[in-house]
Amino acid sequence: MQTPSTAPQPSRKPVDPEFIEFHKENWGVLRGYLQAKEPRLVNDVEDLCNRSFLVMHAKWSSIAPPARRAFLYQVARNQVNDMVKRLKSRPEFADGLMVIDVTQKHVQQGPEHEYDMKEGARSYLEKFSPRQREALFLTKISDFSYEEAGKIMGVSAETVKSHLNSARASKRPKRG
């Protein structure tokens, strides 16, 4: 009979130092993206980031380096959409989602968590539709190209530009 100390241990593959660096560089901005994408899930952002990075780690070696960042955002977007679907199906949520205080601040836990949406940026982004907010965040804050942002959002680059143009137009003063 094997005791716990003699039982075969599952082999854990070592974490690629490149993945560790990728995690450090992208954790904070991904966190901000998730806060902007679905402000009603602000309490779940840490969990969504962790899940996204776990998926990313599992597929790390099969993803070409230039596509890794966009893939991470696609995974995160899917994690948010799945969570929203699960919450909408729960009867205890009267209107589909529990509304929470979107102005809540997050406590930062070290330099890798340095990005937090500032109050002004958060309130500015809340004025846009969810698609406009996502397009703005991906292109203006995360520096994705229109093509990359479109791939993450599941739309064409032209649709991303359309969302950005609509956002700009909605912020212009009314003439009259």
Steps between C-alpha positions, in 0.01 A plus 500: 500500500628842409506773758446862395875560509575204270200533271587616149456872473345652191769661295470875473659657203717797592355840426666662201681820610357665189149421629585651839613820329188498280285466812674793671465721192134421434331436836422861584381605157287186463348582837414850379352359179272267697391787727414707194338215307250405768494742796224298667748217559761713676507259797593212267785666309779324690338161444443573132866604458621186675280276284618676185866456590445133587358439153783701350760298691347171384520609135820708525728289283239454225443874446736701283666778703350786293147365559528435874378836627192503276428138594510591870241772446280263300513250786418773753210623287363146481538463878293817553233392253474157665466657845231740380306209347523303825380797706212572266374145543483528879153585630629705794612772261184691418625679191759243396803648675569621847579870475797601711676822583719566196694768684645247745877522528724194494788447736818445306724208594840579359659643186348238266155633595586864442224574248173605652247708321513849640167647604498753217577237235239264639224763508602618151479147357165432669340764277548282190317190383668171594634449144630858478663462842668175395624647170635809680680296762655255256621760249578804716610349832628153405645618165354223287463567129149520356551150355614354833219672689252369245629147542466526878150646473392257230434773244680654203752783524245723326245428774759596765555830315123549484472453879781753551338750264166459679673558832664817367173625354312438824747721688478800266293794617156513347452770238181684500 
